[in-house]
Amino acid sequence: MLAGLGVTLYYIVRTHPLFGGSMGDAWFDIHPISCGVFGVPLGFMVIAIVSLLTPPPPLEVQALVDFVRMPDQGRKTLETENRL
């Protein structure tokens, strides 16, 4: 998310007249108000890459997330893991 925010802010500063920028620096002639068109896809790409490069969380954390999302089914998961 920070990568997308960074690109978005960079684009706004370079192209918006309020910050001294000009549309001459615009990428693909996209106005500063539409800068999310660059930040959002970049944010998703960075999230996907980081999630593929980092190890999964421990089973205890995964069980806790399951419990928070669905308390009835998460409790069954916790009980099953405690029996193992």
N, CA, C and O atoms as a Maestro MAE file, in Angstrom:
{
 s_m_m2io_version
 :::
 2.0.0
}

f_m_ct {
 s_m_title
 :::
 protein
 m_atom[336] {
  # First column is atom index #
  i_m_mmod_type
  r_m_x_coord
  r_m_y_coord
  r_m_z_coord
  i_m_residue_number
  s_m_chain_name
  s_m_pdb_residue_name
  s_m_pdb_atom_name
  i_m_atomic_number
  :::
  1 25 0.819 -1.185 0.000 1 A "MET " " N  " 7
  2 3 0.000 0.000 0.000 1 A "MET " " CA " 6
  3 2 0.867 1.254 0.000 1 A "MET " " C  " 6
  4 15 0.519 2.258 -0.622 1 A "MET " " O  " 8
  5 25 1.986 1.191 0.694 2 A "LEU " " N  " 7
  6 3 2.874 2.356 0.724 2 A "LEU " " CA " 6
  7 2 3.483 2.628 -0.646 2 A "LEU " " C  " 6
  8 15 3.684 3.785 -1.016 2 A "LEU " " O  " 8
  9 25 3.773 1.595 -1.388 3 A "ALA " " N  " 7
  10 3 4.321 1.781 -2.736 3 A "ALA " " CA " 6
  11 2 3.303 2.494 -3.627 3 A "ALA " " C  " 6
  12 15 3.661 3.422 -4.352 3 A "ALA " " O  " 8
  13 25 2.059 2.074 -3.580 4 A "GLY " " N  " 7
  14 3 1.010 2.719 -4.359 4 A "GLY " " CA " 6
  15 2 0.790 4.152 -3.933 4 A "GLY " " C  " 6
  16 15 0.619 5.036 -4.773 4 A "GLY " " O  " 8
  17 25 0.793 4.389 -2.626 5 A "LEU " " N  " 7
  18 3 0.642 5.753 -2.120 5 A "LEU " " CA " 6
  19 2 1.802 6.624 -2.562 5 A "LEU " " C  " 6
  20 15 1.609 7.779 -2.943 5 A "LEU " " O  " 8
  21 25 3.007 6.075 -2.514 6 A "GLY " " N  " 7
  22 3 4.183 6.837 -2.935 6 A "GLY " " CA " 6
  23 2 4.123 7.249 -4.395 6 A "GLY " " C  " 6
  24 15 4.412 8.398 -4.730 6 A "GLY " " O  " 8
  25 25 3.751 6.326 -5.262 7 A "VAL " " N  " 7
  26 3 3.642 6.647 -6.689 7 A "VAL " " CA " 6
  27 2 2.536 7.666 -6.919 7 A "VAL " " C  " 6
  28 15 2.692 8.582 -7.727 7 A "VAL " " O  " 8
  29 25 1.430 7.514 -6.218 8 A "THR " " N  " 7
  30 3 0.318 8.444 -6.361 8 A "THR " " CA " 6
  31 2 0.721 9.855 -5.940 8 A "THR " " C  " 6
  32 15 0.456 10.818 -6.659 8 A "THR " " O  " 8
  33 25 1.358 9.977 -4.785 9 A "LEU " " N  " 7
  34 3 1.796 11.301 -4.318 9 A "LEU " " CA " 6
  35 2 2.855 11.897 -5.244 9 A "LEU " " C  " 6
  36 15 2.828 13.094 -5.530 9 A "LEU " " O  " 8
  37 25 3.768 11.080 -5.704 10 A "TYR " " N  " 7
  38 3 4.794 11.547 -6.636 10 A "TYR " " CA " 6
  39 2 4.152 12.108 -7.902 10 A "TYR " " C  " 6
  40 15 4.537 13.172 -8.385 10 A "TYR " " O  " 8
  41 25 3.177 11.384 -8.429 11 A "TYR " " N  " 7
  42 3 2.510 11.816 -9.657 11 A "TYR " " CA " 6
  43 2 1.749 13.117 -9.434 11 A "TYR " " C  " 6
  44 15 1.780 14.010 -10.281 11 A "TYR " " O  " 8
  45 25 1.077 13.226 -8.313 12 A "ILE " " N  " 7
  46 3 0.335 14.460 -8.026 12 A "ILE " " CA " 6
  47 2 1.279 15.652 -7.944 12 A "ILE " " C  " 6
  48 15 1.013 16.703 -8.527 12 A "ILE " " O  " 8
  49 25 2.374 15.490 -7.225 13 A "VAL " " N  " 7
  50 3 3.315 16.605 -7.061 13 A "VAL " " CA " 6
  51 2 3.922 17.005 -8.398 13 A "VAL " " C  " 6
  52 15 4.141 18.192 -8.639 13 A "VAL " " O  " 8
  53 25 4.196 16.053 -9.264 14 A "ARG " " N  " 7
  54 3 4.818 16.369 -10.566 14 A "ARG " " CA " 6
  55 2 3.848 16.972 -11.573 14 A "ARG " " C  " 6
  56 15 4.274 17.681 -12.485 14 A "ARG " " O  " 8
  57 25 2.546 16.705 -11.426 15 A "THR " " N  " 7
  58 3 1.617 17.139 -12.465 15 A "THR " " CA " 6
  59 2 0.603 18.189 -12.027 15 A "THR " " C  " 6
  60 15 0.022 18.853 -12.886 15 A "THR " " O  " 8
  61 25 0.370 18.367 -10.750 16 A "HIS " " N  " 7
  62 3 -0.666 19.306 -10.307 16 A "HIS " " CA " 6
  63 2 -0.090 20.712 -10.208 16 A "HIS " " C  " 6
  64 15 0.969 20.903 -9.609 16 A "HIS " " O  " 8
  65 25 -0.771 21.697 -10.785 17 A "PRO " " N  " 7
  66 3 -0.269 23.080 -10.756 17 A "PRO " " CA " 6
  67 2 -0.143 23.648 -9.343 17 A "PRO " " C  " 6
  68 15 0.696 24.517 -9.105 17 A "PRO " " O  " 8
  69 25 -0.952 23.179 -8.416 18 A "LEU " " N  " 7
  70 3 -0.879 23.651 -7.036 18 A "LEU " " CA " 6
  71 2 0.493 23.392 -6.423 18 A "LEU " " C  " 6
  72 15 0.958 24.172 -5.592 18 A "LEU " " O  " 8
  73 25 1.140 22.307 -6.824 19 A "PHE " " N  " 7
  74 3 2.459 21.946 -6.298 19 A "PHE " " CA " 6
  75 2 3.587 22.345 -7.242 19 A "PHE " " C  " 6
  76 15 4.729 21.924 -7.054 19 A "PHE " " O  " 8
  77 25 3.284 23.140 -8.240 20 A "GLY " " N  " 7
  78 3 4.298 23.602 -9.175 20 A "GLY " " CA " 6
  79 2 4.541 22.658 -10.340 20 A "GLY " " C  " 6
  80 15 5.471 22.868 -11.118 20 A "GLY " " O  " 8
  81 25 3.740 21.644 -10.472 21 A "GLY " " N  " 7
  82 3 3.893 20.699 -11.576 21 A "GLY " " CA " 6
  83 2 3.155 21.170 -12.810 21 A "GLY " " C  " 6
  84 15 2.483 22.201 -12.803 21 A "GLY " " O  " 8
  85 25 3.294 20.402 -13.856 22 A "SER " " N  " 7
  86 3 2.587 20.742 -15.092 22 A "SER " " CA " 6
  87 2 2.154 19.461 -15.789 22 A "SER " " C  " 6
  88 15 2.715 18.389 -15.562 22 A "SER " " O  " 8
  89 25 1.151 19.596 -16.635 23 A "MET " " N  " 7
  90 3 0.660 18.444 -17.388 23 A "MET " " CA " 6
  91 2 1.668 17.988 -18.438 23 A "MET " " C  " 6
  92 15 1.493 16.932 -19.045 23 A "MET " " O  " 8
  93 25 2.718 18.772 -18.656 24 A "GLY " " N  " 7
  94 3 3.767 18.339 -19.559 24 A "GLY " " CA " 6
  95 2 4.515 17.127 -19.023 24 A "GLY " " C  " 6
  96 15 5.130 16.378 -19.783 24 A "GLY " " O  " 8
  97 25 4.456 16.936 -17.688 25 A "ASP " " N  " 7
  98 3 5.099 15.784 -17.047 25 A "ASP " " CA " 6
  99 2 4.144 14.602 -16.875 25 A "ASP " " C  " 6
  100 15 4.521 13.585 -16.294 25 A "ASP " " O  " 8
  101 25 2.921 14.724 -17.371 26 A "ALA " " N  " 7
  102 3 1.907 13.688 -17.171 26 A "ALA " " CA " 6
  103 2 2.257 12.420 -17.937 26 A "ALA " " C  " 6
  104 15 2.789 12.466 -19.046 26 A "ALA " " O  " 8
  105 25 1.947 11.299 -17.321 27 A "TRP " " N  " 7
  106 3 2.134 10.000 -17.955 27 A "TRP " " CA " 6
  107 2 0.842 9.669 -18.708 27 A "TRP " " C  " 6
  108 15 -0.235 9.688 -18.112 27 A "TRP " " O  " 8
  109 25 0.932 9.374 -19.977 28 A "PHE " " N  " 7
  110 3 -0.212 8.998 -20.813 28 A "PHE " " CA " 6
  111 2 -1.313 10.062 -20.793 28 A "PHE " " C  " 6
  112 15 -2.484 9.736 -20.991 28 A "PHE " " O  " 8
  113 25 -0.960 11.312 -20.560 29 A "ASP " " N  " 7
  114 3 -1.901 12.440 -20.504 29 A "ASP " " CA " 6
  115 2 -3.022 12.242 -19.486 29 A "ASP " " C  " 6
  116 15 -4.148 12.690 -19.704 29 A "ASP " " O  " 8
  117 25 -2.717 11.579 -18.387 30 A "ILE " " N  " 7
  118 3 -3.711 11.357 -17.330 30 A "ILE " " CA " 6
  119 2 -3.609 12.499 -16.327 30 A "ILE " " C  " 6
  120 15 -2.521 12.820 -15.848 30 A "ILE " " O  " 8
  121 25 -4.744 13.104 -16.013 31 A "HIS " " N  " 7
  122 3 -4.797 14.238 -15.099 31 A "HIS " " CA " 6
  123 2 -4.488 13.808 -13.664 31 A "HIS " " C  " 6
  124 15 -4.692 12.648 -13.306 31 A "HIS " " O  " 8
  125 25 -3.998 14.741 -12.843 32 A "PRO " " N  " 7
  126 3 -3.628 14.405 -11.467 32 A "PRO " " CA " 6
  127 2 -4.774 13.820 -10.641 32 A "PRO " " C  " 6
  128 15 -4.534 13.017 -9.739 32 A "PRO " " O  " 8
  129 25 -6.002 14.207 -10.933 33 A "ILE " " N  " 7
  130 3 -7.137 13.687 -10.170 33 A "ILE " " CA " 6
  131 2 -7.297 12.178 -10.356 33 A "ILE " " C  " 6
  132 15 -7.906 11.511 -9.520 33 A "ILE " " O  " 8
  133 25 -6.761 11.647 -11.432 34 A "SER " " N  " 7
  134 3 -6.888 10.217 -11.730 34 A "SER " " CA " 6
  135 2 -5.610 9.443 -11.428 34 A "SER " " C  " 6
  136 15 -5.376 8.383 -12.008 34 A "SER " " O  " 8
  137 25 -4.796 9.957 -10.538 35 A "CYS " " N  " 7
  138 3 -3.488 9.343 -10.271 35 A "CYS " " CA " 6
  139 2 -3.593 7.941 -9.662 35 A "CYS " " C  " 6
  140 15 -2.624 7.182 -9.691 35 A "CYS " " O  " 8
  141 25 -4.745 7.597 -9.118 36 A "GLY " " N  " 7
  142 3 -4.920 6.258 -8.566 36 A "GLY " " CA " 6
  143 2 -4.792 5.161 -9.609 36 A "GLY " " C  " 6
  144 15 -4.583 3.996 -9.270 36 A "GLY " " O  " 8
  145 25 -4.917 5.533 -10.874 37 A "VAL " " N  " 7
  146 3 -4.786 4.548 -11.943 37 A "VAL " " CA " 6
  147 2 -3.370 3.951 -11.958 37 A "VAL " " C  " 6
  148 15 -3.165 2.863 -12.496 37 A "VAL " " O  " 8
  149 25 -2.412 4.647 -11.382 38 A "PHE " " N  " 7
  150 3 -1.048 4.118 -11.272 38 A "PHE " " CA " 6
  151 2 -0.801 3.493 -9.897 38 A "PHE " " C  " 6
  152 15 -0.148 2.455 -9.796 38 A "PHE " " O  " 8
  153 25 -1.317 4.118 -8.851 39 A "GLY " " N  " 7
  154 3 -1.041 3.655 -7.492 39 A "GLY " " CA " 6
  155 2 -1.729 2.366 -7.113 39 A "GLY " " C  " 6
  156 15 -1.124 1.510 -6.466 39 A "GLY " " O  " 8
  157 25 -2.978 2.208 -7.502 40 A "VAL " " N  " 7
  158 3 -3.733 1.011 -7.108 40 A "VAL " " CA " 6
  159 2 -3.149 -0.264 -7.712 40 A "VAL " " C  " 6
  160 15 -2.925 -1.223 -6.973 40 A "VAL " " O  " 8
  161 25 -2.892 -0.322 -9.027 41 A "PRO " " N  " 7
  162 3 -2.287 -1.556 -9.557 41 A "PRO " " CA " 6
  163 2 -0.913 -1.852 -8.975 41 A "PRO " " C  " 6
  164 15 -0.573 -3.009 -8.727 41 A "PRO " " O  " 8
  165 25 -0.119 -0.796 -8.756 42 A "LEU " " N  " 7
  166 3 1.195 -1.020 -8.157 42 A "LEU " " CA " 6
  167 2 1.065 -1.587 -6.751 42 A "LEU " " C  " 6
  168 15 1.809 -2.490 -6.370 42 A "LEU " " O  " 8
  169 25 0.125 -1.059 -5.985 43 A "GLY " " N  " 7
  170 3 -0.103 -1.588 -4.637 43 A "GLY " " CA " 6
  171 2 -0.472 -3.053 -4.653 43 A "GLY " " C  " 6
  172 15 0.043 -3.833 -3.852 43 A "GLY " " O  " 8
  173 25 -1.369 -3.442 -5.567 44 A "PHE " " N  " 7
  174 3 -1.748 -4.849 -5.675 44 A "PHE " " CA " 6
  175 2 -0.572 -5.723 -6.098 44 A "PHE " " C  " 6
  176 15 -0.395 -6.826 -5.579 44 A "PHE " " O  " 8
  177 25 0.227 -5.233 -7.034 45 A "MET " " N  " 7
  178 3 1.393 -6.022 -7.478 45 A "MET " " CA " 6
  179 2 2.387 -6.221 -6.344 45 A "MET " " C  " 6
  180 15 2.908 -7.323 -6.171 45 A "MET " " O  " 8
  181 25 2.658 -5.185 -5.576 46 A "VAL " " N  " 7
  182 3 3.608 -5.302 -4.464 46 A "VAL " " CA " 6
  183 2 3.061 -6.253 -3.402 46 A "VAL " " C  " 6
  184 15 3.813 -7.058 -2.852 46 A "VAL " " O  " 8
  185 25 1.768 -6.174 -3.108 47 A "ILE " " N  " 7
  186 3 1.164 -7.098 -2.141 47 A "ILE " " CA " 6
  187 2 1.335 -8.541 -2.603 47 A "ILE " " C  " 6
  188 15 1.704 -9.402 -1.805 47 A "ILE " " O  " 8
  189 25 1.073 -8.818 -3.877 48 A "ALA " " N  " 7
  190 3 1.193 -10.179 -4.399 48 A "ALA " " CA " 6
  191 2 2.635 -10.666 -4.338 48 A "ALA " " C  " 6
  192 15 2.890 -11.802 -3.940 48 A "ALA " " O  " 8
  193 25 3.569 -9.822 -4.725 49 A "ILE " " N  " 7
  194 3 4.981 -10.222 -4.733 49 A "ILE " " CA " 6
  195 2 5.487 -10.478 -3.316 49 A "ILE " " C  " 6
  196 15 6.167 -11.474 -3.069 49 A "ILE " " O  " 8
  197 25 5.160 -9.590 -2.395 50 A "VAL " " N  " 7
  198 3 5.620 -9.764 -1.007 50 A "VAL " " CA " 6
  199 2 4.997 -11.010 -0.389 50 A "VAL " " C  " 6
  200 15 5.674 -11.739 0.337 50 A "VAL " " O  " 8
  201 25 3.718 -11.266 -0.665 51 A "SER " " N  " 7
  202 3 3.091 -12.457 -0.087 51 A "SER " " CA " 6
  203 2 3.699 -13.741 -0.657 51 A "SER " " C  " 6
  204 15 3.748 -14.756 0.038 51 A "SER " " O  " 8
  205 25 4.160 -13.712 -1.902 52 A "LEU " " N  " 7
  206 3 4.812 -14.898 -2.476 52 A "LEU " " CA " 6
  207 2 6.232 -15.085 -1.957 52 A "LEU " " C  " 6
  208 15 6.719 -16.214 -1.900 52 A "LEU " " O  " 8
  209 25 6.905 -14.006 -1.580 53 A "LEU " " N  " 7
  210 3 8.291 -14.094 -1.141 53 A "LEU " " CA " 6
  211 2 8.459 -14.315 0.360 53 A "LEU " " C  " 6
  212 15 9.558 -14.641 0.809 53 A "LEU " " O  " 8
  213 25 7.401 -14.148 1.141 54 A "THR " " N  " 7
  214 3 7.502 -14.325 2.592 54 A "THR " " CA " 6
  215 2 6.859 -15.649 2.994 54 A "THR " " C  " 6
  216 15 5.932 -16.119 2.335 54 A "THR " " O  " 8
  217 25 7.354 -16.250 4.077 55 A "PRO " " N  " 7
  218 3 6.779 -17.522 4.522 55 A "PRO " " CA " 6
  219 2 5.381 -17.311 5.117 55 A "PRO " " C  " 6
  220 15 5.058 -16.215 5.576 55 A "PRO " " O  " 8
  221 25 4.563 -18.357 5.108 56 A "PRO " " N  " 7
  222 3 3.229 -18.231 5.713 56 A "PRO " " CA " 6
  223 2 3.352 -18.084 7.231 56 A "PRO " " C  " 6
  224 15 4.358 -18.487 7.815 56 A "PRO " " O  " 8
  225 25 2.336 -17.511 7.865 57 A "PRO " " N  " 7
  226 3 2.383 -17.365 9.320 57 A "PRO " " CA " 6
  227 2 2.267 -18.733 9.997 57 A "PRO " " C  " 6
  228 15 1.817 -19.698 9.380 57 A "PRO " " O  " 8
  229 25 2.674 -18.813 11.267 58 A "PRO " " N  " 7
  230 3 2.563 -20.083 11.995 58 A "PRO " " CA " 6
  231 2 1.103 -20.554 12.081 58 A "PRO " " C  " 6
  232 15 0.174 -19.762 11.920 58 A "PRO " " O  " 8
  233 25 0.923 -21.835 12.332 59 A "LEU " " N  " 7
  234 3 -0.423 -22.412 12.409 59 A "LEU " " CA " 6
  235 2 -1.268 -21.762 13.495 59 A "LEU " " C  " 6
  236 15 -2.482 -21.628 13.338 59 A "LEU " " O  " 8
  237 25 -0.639 -21.356 14.599 60 A "GLU " " N  " 7
  238 3 -1.384 -20.714 15.678 60 A "GLU " " CA " 6
  239 2 -2.012 -19.405 15.198 60 A "GLU " " C  " 6
  240 15 -3.155 -19.099 15.537 60 A "GLU " " O  " 8
  241 25 -1.270 -18.648 14.419 61 A "VAL " " N  " 7
  242 3 -1.775 -17.381 13.899 61 A "VAL " " CA " 6
  243 2 -2.883 -17.633 12.886 61 A "VAL " " C  " 6
  244 15 -3.890 -16.926 12.881 61 A "VAL " " O  " 8
  245 25 -2.708 -18.628 12.036 62 A "GLN " " N  " 7
  246 3 -3.739 -18.959 11.062 62 A "GLN " " CA " 6
  247 2 -5.027 -19.396 11.763 62 A "GLN " " C  " 6
  248 15 -6.125 -19.036 11.338 62 A "GLN " " O  " 8
  249 25 -4.884 -20.179 12.847 63 A "ALA " " N  " 7
  250 3 -6.051 -20.617 13.607 63 A "ALA " " CA " 6
  251 2 -6.734 -19.425 14.273 63 A "ALA " " C  " 6
  252 15 -7.962 -19.371 14.329 63 A "ALA " " O  " 8
  253 25 -5.962 -18.481 14.774 64 A "LEU " " N  " 7
  254 3 -6.543 -17.289 15.388 64 A "LEU " " CA " 6
  255 2 -7.322 -16.474 14.364 64 A "LEU " " C  " 6
  256 15 -8.415 -15.991 14.659 64 A "LEU " " O  " 8
  257 25 -6.772 -16.316 13.166 65 A "VAL " " N  " 7
  258 3 -7.471 -15.580 12.108 65 A "VAL " " CA " 6
  259 2 -8.763 -16.302 11.739 65 A "VAL " " C  " 6
  260 15 -9.797 -15.660 11.554 65 A "VAL " " O  " 8
  261 25 -8.717 -17.622 11.630 66 A "ASP " " N  " 7
  262 3 -9.937 -18.388 11.344 66 A "ASP " " CA " 6
  263 2 -10.972 -18.190 12.441 66 A "ASP " " C  " 6
  264 15 -12.163 -18.055 12.161 66 A "ASP " " O  " 8
  265 25 -10.518 -18.173 13.686 67 A "PHE " " N  " 7
  266 3 -11.432 -17.991 14.814 67 A "PHE " " CA " 6
  267 2 -12.066 -16.601 14.797 67 A "PHE " " C  " 6
  268 15 -13.256 -16.458 15.080 67 A "PHE " " O  " 8
  269 25 -11.282 -15.582 14.467 68 A "VAL " " N  " 7
  270 3 -11.818 -14.221 14.417 68 A "VAL " " CA " 6
  271 2 -12.823 -14.080 13.280 68 A "VAL " " C  " 6
  272 15 -13.843 -13.407 13.434 68 A "VAL " " O  " 8
  273 25 -12.543 -14.710 12.141 69 A "ARG " " N  " 7
  274 3 -13.450 -14.612 10.995 69 A "ARG " " CA " 6
  275 2 -14.742 -15.379 11.223 69 A "ARG " " C  " 6
  276 15 -15.830 -14.870 10.954 69 A "ARG " " O  " 8
  277 25 -14.619 -16.611 11.723 70 A "MET " " N  " 7
  278 3 -15.792 -17.467 11.935 70 A "MET " " CA " 6
  279 2 -15.636 -18.147 13.293 70 A "MET " " C  " 6
  280 15 -15.040 -19.221 13.372 70 A "MET " " O  " 8
  281 25 -16.157 -17.545 14.362 71 A "PRO " " N  " 7
  282 3 -15.923 -18.081 15.710 71 A "PRO " " CA " 6
  283 2 -16.354 -19.534 15.888 71 A "PRO " " C  " 6
  284 15 -15.649 -20.290 16.556 71 A "PRO " " O  " 8
  285 25 -17.475 -19.950 15.320 72 A "ASP " " N  " 7
  286 3 -17.924 -21.335 15.510 72 A "ASP " " CA " 6
  287 2 -16.997 -22.316 14.825 72 A "ASP " " C  " 6
  288 15 -16.619 -23.321 15.427 72 A "ASP " " O  " 8
  289 25 -16.621 -22.054 13.590 73 A "GLN " " N  " 7
  290 3 -15.735 -22.957 12.858 73 A "GLN " " CA " 6
  291 2 -14.301 -22.817 13.348 73 A "GLN " " C  " 6
  292 15 -13.561 -23.801 13.372 73 A "GLN " " O  " 8
  293 25 -13.898 -21.618 13.737 74 A "GLY " " N  " 7
  294 3 -12.541 -21.417 14.252 74 A "GLY " " CA " 6
  295 2 -12.309 -22.176 15.535 74 A "GLY " " C  " 6
  296 15 -11.206 -22.670 15.772 74 A "GLY " " O  " 8
  297 25 -13.351 -22.281 16.386 75 A "ARG " " N  " 7
  298 3 -13.225 -23.025 17.632 75 A "ARG " " CA " 6
  299 2 -12.979 -24.499 17.338 75 A "ARG " " C  " 6
  300 15 -12.194 -25.154 18.024 75 A "ARG " " O  " 8
  301 25 -13.653 -25.016 16.315 76 A "LYS " " N  " 7
  302 3 -13.438 -26.411 15.927 76 A "LYS " " CA " 6
  303 2 -12.003 -26.614 15.453 76 A "LYS " " C  " 6
  304 15 -11.389 -27.639 15.748 76 A "LYS " " O  " 8
  305 25 -11.466 -25.637 14.716 77 A "THR " " N  " 7
  306 3 -10.085 -25.740 14.236 77 A "THR " " CA " 6
  307 2 -9.120 -25.750 15.418 77 A "THR " " C  " 6
  308 15 -8.185 -26.549 15.450 77 A "THR " " O  " 8
  309 25 -9.344 -24.868 16.387 78 A "LEU " " N  " 7
  310 3 -8.478 -24.822 17.567 78 A "LEU " " CA " 6
  311 2 -8.536 -26.132 18.338 78 A "LEU " " C  " 6
  312 15 -7.505 -26.641 18.775 78 A "LEU " " O  " 8
  313 25 -9.746 -26.685 18.508 79 A "GLU " " N  " 7
  314 3 -9.880 -27.947 19.227 79 A "GLU " " CA " 6
  315 2 -9.177 -29.073 18.485 79 A "GLU " " C  " 6
  316 15 -8.543 -29.918 19.116 79 A "GLU " " O  " 8
  317 25 -9.273 -29.105 17.170 80 A "THR " " N  " 7
  318 3 -8.625 -30.139 16.365 80 A "THR " " CA " 6
  319 2 -7.114 -30.041 16.506 80 A "THR " " C  " 6
  320 15 -6.444 -31.064 16.648 80 A "THR " " O  " 8
  321 25 -6.562 -28.824 16.471 81 A "GLU " " N  " 7
  322 3 -5.111 -28.662 16.589 81 A "GLU " " CA " 6
  323 2 -4.629 -29.033 17.981 81 A "GLU " " C  " 6
  324 15 -3.520 -29.549 18.118 81 A "GLU " " O  " 8
  325 25 -5.420 -28.792 19.016 82 A "ASN " " N  " 7
  326 3 -5.005 -29.118 20.370 82 A "ASN " " CA " 6
  327 2 -4.982 -30.621 20.594 82 A "ASN " " C  " 6
  328 15 -4.232 -31.108 21.440 82 A "ASN " " O  " 8
  329 25 -5.792 -31.360 19.848 83 A "ARG " " N  " 7
  330 3 -5.808 -32.813 19.973 83 A "ARG " " CA " 6
  331 2 -4.602 -33.442 19.297 83 A "ARG " " C  " 6
  332 15 -4.174 -34.533 19.675 83 A "ARG " " O  " 8
  333 25 -4.053 -32.766 18.303 84 A "LEU " " N  " 7
  334 3 -2.919 -33.328 17.550 84 A "LEU " " CA " 6
  335 2 -1.687 -33.259 18.320 84 A "LEU " " C  " 6
  336 15 -0.636 -33.686 17.843 84 A "LEU " " O  " 8
  :::
 }
 m_bond[335] {
  # First column is bond index #
  i_m_from
  i_m_to
  i_m_order
  :::
  1 1 2 1
  2 2 3 1
  3 3 4 2
  4 3 5 1
  5 5 6 1
  6 6 7 1
  7 7 8 2
  8 7 9 1
  9 9 10 1
  10 10 11 1
  11 11 12 2
  12 11 13 1
  13 13 14 1
  14 14 15 1
  15 15 16 2
  16 15 17 1
  17 17 18 1
  18 18 19 1
  19 19 20 2
  20 19 21 1
  21 21 22 1
  22 22 23 1
  23 23 24 2
  24 23 25 1
  25 25 26 1
  26 26 27 1
  27 27 28 2
  28 27 29 1
  29 29 30 1
  30 30 31 1
  31 31 32 2
  32 31 33 1
  33 33 34 1
  34 34 35 1
  35 35 36 2
  36 35 37 1
  37 37 38 1
  38 38 39 1
  39 39 40 2
  40 39 41 1
  41 41 42 1
  42 42 43 1
  43 43 44 2
  44 43 45 1
  45 45 46 1
  46 46 47 1
  47 47 48 2
  48 47 49 1
  49 49 50 1
  50 50 51 1
  51 51 52 2
  52 51 53 1
  53 53 54 1
  54 54 55 1
  55 55 56 2
  56 55 57 1
  57 57 58 1
  58 58 59 1
  59 59 60 2
  60 59 61 1
  61 61 62 1
  62 62 63 1
  63 63 64 2
  64 63 65 1
  65 65 66 1
  66 66 67 1
  67 67 68 2
  68 67 69 1
  69 69 70 1
  70 70 71 1
  71 71 72 2
  72 71 73 1
  73 73 74 1
  74 74 75 1
  75 75 76 2
  76 75 77 1
  77 77 78 1
  78 78 79 1
  79 79 80 2
  80 79 81 1
  81 81 82 1
  82 82 83 1
  83 83 84 2
  84 83 85 1
  85 85 86 1
  86 86 87 1
  87 87 88 2
  88 87 89 1
  89 89 90 1
  90 90 91 1
  91 91 92 2
  92 91 93 1
  93 93 94 1
  94 94 95 1
  95 95 96 2
  96 95 97 1
  97 97 98 1
  98 98 99 1
  99 99 100 2
  100 99 101 1
  101 101 102 1
  102 102 103 1
  103 103 104 2
  104 103 105 1
  105 105 106 1
  106 106 107 1
  107 107 108 2
  108 107 109 1
  109 109 110 1
  110 110 111 1
  111 111 112 2
  112 111 113 1
  113 113 114 1
  114 114 115 1
  115 115 116 2
  116 115 117 1
  117 117 118 1
  118 118 119 1
  119 119 120 2
  120 119 121 1
  121 121 122 1
  122 122 123 1
  123 123 124 2
  124 123 125 1
  125 125 126 1
  126 126 127 1
  127 127 128 2
  128 127 129 1
  129 129 130 1
  130 130 131 1
  131 131 132 2
  132 131 133 1
  133 133 134 1
  134 134 135 1
  135 135 136 2
  136 135 137 1
  137 137 138 1
  138 138 139 1
  139 139 140 2
  140 139 141 1
  141 141 142 1
  142 142 143 1
  143 143 144 2
  144 143 145 1
  145 145 146 1
  146 146 147 1
  147 147 148 2
  148 147 149 1
  149 149 150 1
  150 150 151 1
  151 151 152 2
  152 151 153 1
  153 153 154 1
  154 154 155 1
  155 155 156 2
  156 155 157 1
  157 157 158 1
  158 158 159 1
  159 159 160 2
  160 159 161 1
  161 161 162 1
  162 162 163 1
  163 163 164 2
  164 163 165 1
  165 165 166 1
  166 166 167 1
  167 167 168 2
  168 167 169 1
  169 169 170 1
  170 170 171 1
  171 171 172 2
  172 171 173 1
  173 173 174 1
  174 174 175 1
  175 175 176 2
  176 175 177 1
  177 177 178 1
  178 178 179 1
  179 179 180 2
  180 179 181 1
  181 181 182 1
  182 182 183 1
  183 183 184 2
  184 183 185 1
  185 185 186 1
  186 186 187 1
  187 187 188 2
  188 187 189 1
  189 189 190 1
  190 190 191 1
  191 191 192 2
  192 191 193 1
  193 193 194 1
  194 194 195 1
  195 195 196 2
  196 195 197 1
  197 197 198 1
  198 198 199 1
  199 199 200 2
  200 199 201 1
  201 201 202 1
  202 202 203 1
  203 203 204 2
  204 203 205 1
  205 205 206 1
  206 206 207 1
  207 207 208 2
  208 207 209 1
  209 209 210 1
  210 210 211 1
  211 211 212 2
  212 211 213 1
  213 213 214 1
  214 214 215 1
  215 215 216 2
  216 215 217 1
  217 217 218 1
  218 218 219 1
  219 219 220 2
  220 219 221 1
  221 221 222 1
  222 222 223 1
  223 223 224 2
  224 223 225 1
  225 225 226 1
  226 226 227 1
  227 227 228 2
  228 227 229 1
  229 229 230 1
  230 230 231 1
  231 231 232 2
  232 231 233 1
  233 233 234 1
  234 234 235 1
  235 235 236 2
  236 235 237 1
  237 237 238 1
  238 238 239 1
  239 239 240 2
  240 239 241 1
  241 241 242 1
  242 242 243 1
  243 243 244 2
  244 243 245 1
  245 245 246 1
  246 246 247 1
  247 247 248 2
  248 247 249 1
  249 249 250 1
  250 250 251 1
  251 251 252 2
  252 251 253 1
  253 253 254 1
  254 254 255 1
  255 255 256 2
  256 255 257 1
  257 257 258 1
  258 258 259 1
  259 259 260 2
  260 259 261 1
  261 261 262 1
  262 262 263 1
  263 263 264 2
  264 263 265 1
  265 265 266 1
  266 266 267 1
  267 267 268 2
  268 267 269 1
  269 269 270 1
  270 270 271 1
  271 271 272 2
  272 271 273 1
  273 273 274 1
  274 274 275 1
  275 275 276 2
  276 275 277 1
  277 277 278 1
  278 278 279 1
  279 279 280 2
  280 279 281 1
  281 281 282 1
  282 282 283 1
  283 283 284 2
  284 283 285 1
  285 285 286 1
  286 286 287 1
  287 287 288 2
  288 287 289 1
  289 289 290 1
  290 290 291 1
  291 291 292 2
  292 291 293 1
  293 293 294 1
  294 294 295 1
  295 295 296 2
  296 295 297 1
  297 297 298 1
  298 298 299 1
  299 299 300 2
  300 299 301 1
  301 301 302 1
  302 302 303 1
  303 303 304 2
  304 303 305 1
  305 305 306 1
  306 306 307 1
  307 307 308 2
  308 307 309 1
  309 309 310 1
  310 310 311 1
  311 311 312 2
  312 311 313 1
  313 313 314 1
  314 314 315 1
  315 315 316 2
  316 315 317 1
  317 317 318 1
  318 318 319 1
  319 319 320 2
  320 319 321 1
  321 321 322 1
  322 322 323 1
  323 323 324 2
  324 323 325 1
  325 325 326 1
  326 326 327 1
  327 327 328 2
  328 327 329 1
  329 329 330 1
  330 330 331 1
  331 331 332 2
  332 331 333 1
  333 333 334 1
  334 334 335 1
  335 335 336 2
  :::
 }
}
